[in-house]
Amino acid sequence: MTGREVSVGEMDRTCYKLSDYRFSISTDAVSFREFLAQLYPTLRCAPGPCSSEWVIRQETSPDDNFLFSYTLYDHEQAVYSSPDRSGLLEYLEWTILRQLLCHHDHLLQLHAAGAARDGQGLLLCGPPGSGKSTLALALLLDGWQCLSDEITLLEPGCRRVWPFPRSFHLTEQTMSLFPCLTQIADGGGFVDKSGKRRFDPSGIRLDWVSSPASPAWLVFPEYRPEGPEGLIPLGETESLSLLIDQTINLASHGSGGLDMLLRLIGRCSCCRLLMRDLRSGRDLLNTLTQKSAGKTAVLCHKGLSRSSAGEKQLCADV
């Protein structure tokens, strides 16, 4: 029954679950159903009682019977109304994200994309524009499974990082870096005000979401269209400084949060990734994670120089 939508009168209701938190989204607006399906497709679950119930209703303006607006209700209380579908969907998506993070506040939350292979996790940690989502998608196409495109969850002992799966947020320029996806992404669907489209990775592989993985590599990507590229090993102090800036709920854990970050650093090979384009970033990550008897980090060097104009948009588009 996973992913099944049920109808209540004229209202379509879909239930979702992340760990033990359940929520539902219902709507009577046919035009919303396709877009809602793109938000959290992997989290769909069997119908039943939910902790949060959001409803979108299509309503007509009291002054103009031909003008439609849309209202979002949280447990029957109106919280947002607009004739702009994209604006309402962005508001709903942000509201759901806040609720999910609040419910999982006992886990340390990193602003990081994550991928896993053979039970080992790779965390790509950094601010918007650092290329996290694009690299995570490239790794998914290389056979990795995904933990998240933007937020990863660490359990207190840092032995495992938990998946936070959702549709990827990608611009058309970013999608153009992956010609093999043109048959999967038809250009339709919900696009937010920043120009990012929602892309469901299940079109690449149905089992795209990783199980909880043991963190093994902690990487801080940087896009540099000119100059050197490579992997620069980082020490504990610099890694901690970079991690603190990208920890979402560090204040919730107090001094214990710093201990968790230090424990994570101790478990991982930590490095800064300098990349000129998508190709060089992907290849350097493969070098880092490949199983060999030699070193797993490569010092900064002048390597791959080939780069299409589209690839040079890597960080401007993510």
C-alpha positions as CSV (number, residue, x, y, z in Angstrom):
1,M,0.0,0.0,0.0
2,T,3.0,2.3,0.0
3,G,2.5,5.4,-2.0
4,R,-1.2,4.8,-2.4
5,E,-3.5,7.9,-2.7
6,V,-6.9,7.7,-1.2
7,S,-9.9,9.9,-2.0
8,V,-12.1,11.4,0.7
9,G,-15.1,12.8,-1.1
10,E,-13.5,15.2,-3.6
11,M,-10.3,15.4,-1.6
12,D,-7.2,13.4,-2.5
13,R,-5.1,12.6,0.5
14,T,-1.6,11.2,0.5
15,C,0.3,10.1,3.6
16,Y,4.1,10.3,4.2
17,K,6.5,9.0,6.8
18,L,10.1,9.7,7.8
19,S,11.3,7.5,10.6
20,D,8.3,7.7,13.1
21,Y,6.9,11.0,11.9
22,R,3.8,10.8,9.7
23,F,2.1,13.6,7.8
24,S,-0.4,14.0,5.1
25,I,-1.2,16.4,2.2
26,S,-4.7,16.7,0.8
27,T,-6.1,18.8,-2.0
28,D,-9.3,19.3,-4.0
29,A,-7.4,21.2,-6.7
30,V,-6.6,18.9,-9.7
31,S,-3.9,21.3,-10.9
32,F,-1.9,20.7,-7.7
33,R,-1.8,16.9,-7.7
34,E,1.0,16.5,-10.1
35,F,3.2,19.0,-8.3
36,L,2.5,17.7,-4.9
37,A,3.6,14.2,-6.1
38,Q,7.0,15.6,-6.7
39,L,7.8,16.9,-3.2
40,Y,8.5,13.8,-1.2
41,P,7.7,10.8,-3.4
42,T,10.0,8.4,-1.6
43,L,8.3,9.0,1.8
44,R,4.8,7.9,0.7
45,C,3.3,5.4,3.0
46,A,0.0,3.6,3.7
47,P,-3.0,5.8,4.7
48,G,-3.7,6.3,8.4
49,P,-3.6,8.8,11.2
50,C,-0.9,11.5,10.9
51,S,0.8,14.0,13.3
52,S,0.4,16.8,10.7
53,E,-2.4,17.3,8.2
54,W,-2.1,19.9,5.5
55,V,-4.9,20.7,3.1
56,I,-4.9,22.8,-0.1
57,R,-8.2,24.1,-1.3
58,Q,-9.1,25.8,-4.5
59,E,-11.4,28.8,-3.8
60,T,-13.0,31.5,-5.8
61,S,-12.5,35.2,-5.0
62,P,-15.6,36.7,-3.3
63,D,-15.3,39.7,-5.7
64,D,-14.8,37.7,-8.8
65,N,-16.2,34.2,-9.4
66,F,-13.8,33.6,-12.2
67,L,-10.6,34.3,-10.2
68,F,-9.2,31.4,-8.3
69,S,-7.0,31.4,-5.3
70,Y,-5.5,28.6,-3.2
71,T,-5.5,28.3,0.6
72,L,-3.3,26.1,2.7
73,Y,-4.8,24.8,5.9
74,D,-2.9,23.3,8.8
75,H,-5.3,21.1,10.8
76,E,-8.3,23.2,9.4
77,Q,-6.6,26.5,10.2
78,A,-5.9,28.7,7.2
79,V,-2.2,29.6,7.2
80,Y,-1.5,30.8,3.7
81,S,-3.5,32.0,0.7
82,S,-2.4,33.0,-2.8
83,P,-3.4,32.9,-6.4
84,D,0.2,31.8,-7.1
85,R,0.5,28.0,-7.1
86,S,4.3,28.1,-7.0
87,G,4.4,30.4,-4.0
88,L,2.0,28.3,-2.1
89,L,4.0,25.1,-2.9
90,E,7.2,26.7,-1.7
91,Y,5.5,27.8,1.5
92,L,4.2,24.2,2.0
93,E,7.5,22.6,1.3
94,W,9.3,24.9,3.7
95,T,6.7,24.2,6.4
96,I,7.1,20.5,6.0
97,L,10.9,20.8,6.1
98,R,10.7,22.7,9.4
99,Q,8.4,20.2,10.9
100,L,10.6,17.3,9.9
101,L,13.7,18.9,11.2
102,C,12.0,19.9,14.5
103,H,10.9,16.3,15.0
104,H,14.4,15.0,14.4
105,D,16.1,17.6,16.5
106,H,17.7,14.8,18.6
107,L,19.8,14.1,15.5
108,L,22.6,16.4,14.5
109,Q,21.6,18.1,11.2
110,L,24.2,19.0,8.7
111,H,23.8,21.2,5.6
112,A,25.3,18.5,3.5
113,A,24.5,16.2,0.6
114,G,25.3,12.5,1.2
115,A,25.9,9.4,-0.8
116,A,26.7,5.8,0.3
117,R,28.2,2.7,-1.2
118,D,29.0,-0.6,0.5
119,G,27.7,0.7,3.8
120,Q,30.1,3.7,3.8
121,G,28.9,7.3,3.6
122,L,30.3,10.3,1.8
123,L,29.2,13.7,3.1
124,L,29.5,16.7,0.9
125,C,29.3,19.6,3.2
126,G,29.0,23.3,2.3
127,P,26.8,26.4,1.7
128,P,24.5,26.9,-1.3
129,G,26.4,27.1,-4.5
130,S,29.2,24.7,-3.5
131,G,28.0,22.0,-5.9
132,K,26.6,19.5,-3.3
133,S,23.4,18.5,-5.1
134,T,25.1,18.3,-8.5
135,L,27.9,16.0,-7.2
136,A,25.4,13.9,-5.3
137,L,23.5,13.4,-8.6
138,A,26.7,12.5,-10.4
139,L,27.5,9.9,-7.8
140,L,24.0,8.4,-8.0
141,L,24.6,8.0,-11.7
142,D,27.9,6.3,-10.9
143,G,26.2,3.6,-8.9
144,W,26.1,5.2,-5.4
145,Q,22.9,5.4,-3.4
146,C,21.8,8.8,-2.0
147,L,21.4,9.9,1.6
148,S,20.2,13.4,0.8
149,D,20.7,16.3,-1.7
150,E,21.1,18.9,1.0
151,I,20.5,17.8,4.6
152,T,22.0,14.8,6.4
153,L,21.1,13.5,9.9
154,L,23.7,12.1,12.3
155,E,22.9,9.9,15.2
156,P,24.4,11.0,18.6
157,G,27.2,8.4,18.5
158,C,28.1,9.4,14.9
159,R,28.2,5.7,14.0
160,R,25.6,6.2,11.3
161,V,24.3,8.9,9.1
162,W,20.6,8.7,8.3
163,P,18.9,9.4,5.0
164,F,16.8,12.5,4.5
165,P,15.4,11.8,1.0
166,R,13.4,14.2,-1.1
167,S,13.3,15.2,-4.7
168,F,16.4,17.0,-5.9
169,H,16.2,20.8,-6.4
170,L,18.0,21.5,-9.7
171,T,18.0,24.3,-12.3
172,E,17.6,23.6,-16.1
173,Q,21.3,24.5,-16.5
174,T,22.3,21.9,-13.9
175,M,20.0,19.3,-15.6
176,S,21.7,20.0,-18.9
177,L,25.0,18.7,-17.4
178,F,23.3,15.2,-17.4
179,P,22.1,14.5,-21.0
180,C,21.3,10.9,-20.0
181,L,18.4,12.3,-17.9
182,T,16.6,14.0,-20.7
183,Q,14.3,11.0,-21.1
184,I,13.5,11.0,-17.4
185,A,13.0,14.7,-16.8
186,D,10.5,15.9,-19.3
187,G,10.7,19.6,-18.2
188,G,7.3,19.6,-16.5
189,G,6.5,20.0,-12.9
190,F,7.0,22.5,-10.1
191,V,9.6,25.2,-10.5
192,D,10.2,27.6,-7.6
193,K,11.1,31.3,-7.7
194,S,14.8,30.6,-7.9
195,G,14.3,28.6,-11.1
196,K,14.9,25.2,-9.4
197,R,12.8,22.2,-10.6
198,R,11.9,19.2,-8.5
199,F,13.5,16.0,-9.9
200,D,12.6,12.5,-8.6
201,P,15.7,10.3,-8.6
202,S,13.6,7.1,-8.7
203,G,13.7,7.5,-12.4
204,I,17.4,6.6,-12.3
205,R,17.0,3.7,-10.0
206,L,14.1,2.6,-7.7
207,D,16.4,1.8,-4.8
208,W,18.2,5.2,-4.9
209,V,17.8,5.9,-1.2
210,S,20.5,4.5,1.0
211,S,20.1,2.7,4.3
212,P,21.8,4.4,7.3
213,A,25.5,4.4,6.5
214,S,28.8,4.6,8.4
215,P,30.4,8.0,7.7
216,A,33.8,7.5,6.0
217,W,34.5,10.7,4.0
218,L,33.9,14.3,4.9
219,V,34.4,16.6,1.9
220,F,34.0,20.4,1.6
221,P,33.6,21.1,-2.2
222,E,34.7,24.4,-3.7
223,Y,34.1,25.5,-7.3
224,R,37.2,27.1,-8.9
225,P,36.9,27.5,-12.7
226,E,40.6,28.6,-12.9
227,G,43.7,27.6,-10.9
228,P,44.6,24.3,-9.2
229,E,42.2,21.5,-8.5
230,G,42.5,18.5,-6.2
231,L,41.9,17.1,-2.8
232,I,43.6,18.8,0.1
233,P,43.6,16.8,3.4
234,L,42.3,18.8,6.4
235,G,43.2,18.6,10.1
236,E,40.8,18.4,13.0
237,T,40.8,22.2,13.7
238,E,40.0,23.3,10.2
239,S,37.4,20.6,9.7
240,L,35.7,21.5,12.9
241,S,35.6,25.2,11.9
242,L,34.0,24.3,8.5
243,L,31.5,21.9,10.1
244,I,30.3,24.4,12.7
245,D,29.3,26.8,10.0
246,Q,27.2,24.1,8.3
247,T,25.5,22.5,11.4
248,I,21.8,23.5,11.5
249,N,20.9,22.6,15.1
250,L,24.2,22.8,16.9
251,A,22.6,25.0,19.6
252,S,20.1,22.3,20.4
253,H,23.0,19.9,21.5
254,G,25.1,22.4,23.4
255,S,28.6,21.3,24.1
256,G,27.6,17.7,23.2
257,G,27.2,19.0,19.6
258,L,30.9,19.9,19.4
259,D,31.8,16.4,20.8
260,M,29.6,14.9,18.1
261,L,31.3,16.9,15.4
262,L,34.8,15.9,16.7
263,R,33.7,12.3,16.8
264,L,32.5,12.6,13.1
265,I,35.8,14.1,12.1
266,G,37.7,11.3,13.9
267,R,35.7,8.7,11.9
268,C,36.2,10.3,8.5
269,S,38.9,11.1,5.9
270,C,38.5,14.9,5.8
271,C,39.4,17.1,2.8
272,R,38.7,20.1,0.8
273,L,37.7,19.4,-2.8
274,L,38.8,22.0,-5.4
275,M,37.1,21.5,-8.7
276,R,37.0,23.2,-12.1
277,D,33.9,21.5,-13.3
278,L,31.6,18.6,-12.8
279,R,33.9,16.1,-14.5
280,S,36.9,16.9,-12.3
281,G,34.9,17.0,-9.1
282,R,33.4,13.5,-9.9
283,D,36.7,12.0,-10.8
284,L,38.5,13.4,-7.7
285,L,35.7,11.9,-5.5
286,N,36.1,8.5,-7.2
287,T,39.9,8.8,-6.5
288,L,39.2,9.6,-2.9
289,T,36.8,6.7,-2.3
290,Q,38.3,4.0,-4.4
291,K,39.5,1.0,-2.5
292,S,43.3,0.7,-2.8
293,A,46.3,0.1,-0.7
294,G,47.7,3.6,-1.5
295,K,46.7,7.0,-0.1
296,T,43.1,8.0,-0.3
297,A,43.8,11.8,-0.7
298,V,45.5,13.5,-3.6
299,L,47.3,16.8,-3.1
300,C,46.3,19.8,-5.1
301,H,47.5,19.5,-8.7
302,K,46.8,20.7,-12.2
303,G,44.8,18.0,-13.8
304,L,41.7,17.8,-15.9
305,S,41.4,20.9,-18.1
306,R,38.4,20.0,-20.3
307,S,35.3,21.8,-19.3
308,S,32.2,22.7,-21.3
309,A,30.5,26.0,-20.8
310,G,27.6,24.2,-19.1
311,E,29.9,22.5,-16.6
312,K,31.4,25.9,-15.7
313,Q,27.9,26.9,-14.5
314,L,28.1,24.1,-11.9
315,C,28.0,26.2,-8.7
316,A,26.1,29.1,-10.2
317,D,23.2,26.7,-10.8
318,V,23.0,24.8,-7.5
